[in-house]
C-alpha cells in the first residue's frame, strides 16, 4: 500500500483496534486462474506479536483452491472514508482528494480442515458477533443433522500476520485552519462516513490540544 510518511500508522495497538472495529474485510489471493477476492468476517487472536487472523469460507469458493495451492494472503480492512473538496481549505491552491483509513495484512495461511477444529472457529465467530446481541439462537442448540453437513461444506484458515500496514489519510499535511474547514464541512454533510472522518481529524494531537486550550 502506498503510504506517505504523514499518513502512516505503525502503532500495533492502534492497528489491532482498527482490525477489530472493521473486521469484515476482503481476502485477496492469486492462484492459477488469477486473482480472487472474498468478503469475510475476521477474528484477531493475540499471539504476543503481530497477531493471527482467523476466518472461514465455503469449500466451493474458487479461492479455496488458491489456498490449497499455497497462495499467500492479502487482507484489506477498510475504515471510514470521505471525499474532500479544496473549497473547504483556506489555501485552495490544491486539488480534491479522498480521506480514508485502511489496514493491510499479508501472511501465509494455515488451512483448518478437521470438522471439530472448524466447529471451534465457528463457535468463536458466533461468540464474537451473535452472542452479544442477546438473541435466543445458540450454536450448540442447532441439530447435529444440520451442523455436520455445514462443517463438511466449509473450511477455516489462520493467517499469522507477516506484515501489518496502516494508512490513516486525514489531511495531516494540511494546516490547522484547513483541517478545521474540513471538519466543519464534513459535519455539515452529516453522513456516517463524513462524521467519522471529522471525528478522526478532530482527535489529531495538535487539534485536540488547541480545543483543550491553555493548561
Phi, psi and omega in degrees: 000128178288119185222100173301149185307325182298335185256357186285136173242122185241353181291117186295327177295318178295318182293319177295318178298322179296314180301316181292325181284334183233055194279351174273106194232183183245121175268123181243132174224162174234121181236200184298331182259013178106201185277143174230148178221137177225139180265121191218154170278137181240135169266150176240119177257135175283137178230015183084356179232233180282342179105173180228128174271145179225135177205183178213155179207167182288140175294336178286346179292126180304336179295333178300326178293324175300316182294319176299329180277002176090019181296144172284158183247140168238124181243127185251117176255122184248128176257200181295155180208160181197144173289142181237121179269138176294344176297342183274351182269158167289313177269105185263012178277063182201194188229162176300155178211183178229123172274140180200166179229136182204152172230132177247135178239136173238145178185171179259111184294146170250123184281143178239110186241344180292131184306318182289329176289323175295318178303320180296321177294318179295320178298319179295321179294316177298318179298326181284319190253321187267315185304320180297343180284343176074021180285175184274343180286141172224149180296314181298338181282349180290136178300141180298333178297335176266324184288316184302314178297326179295321179293332177282333187273345181238167175220164182235165177209152172249140177235095173300129186288117177273307175234146184225111183241131177239136177230120178240090184272098191224043176060026180300336182272007179256162180291165176302317181298318178297316181292325176296324175296320178296314179302313182302314183287324177296319178293328177294321178297314169080002177282166187302313182296317181297317180294322179295317179294320178300318179296320180293320178294317182298332181279355180299142190308316183290325178287320178298320179295320179295320180294327182289334179080187181297143178290000000 
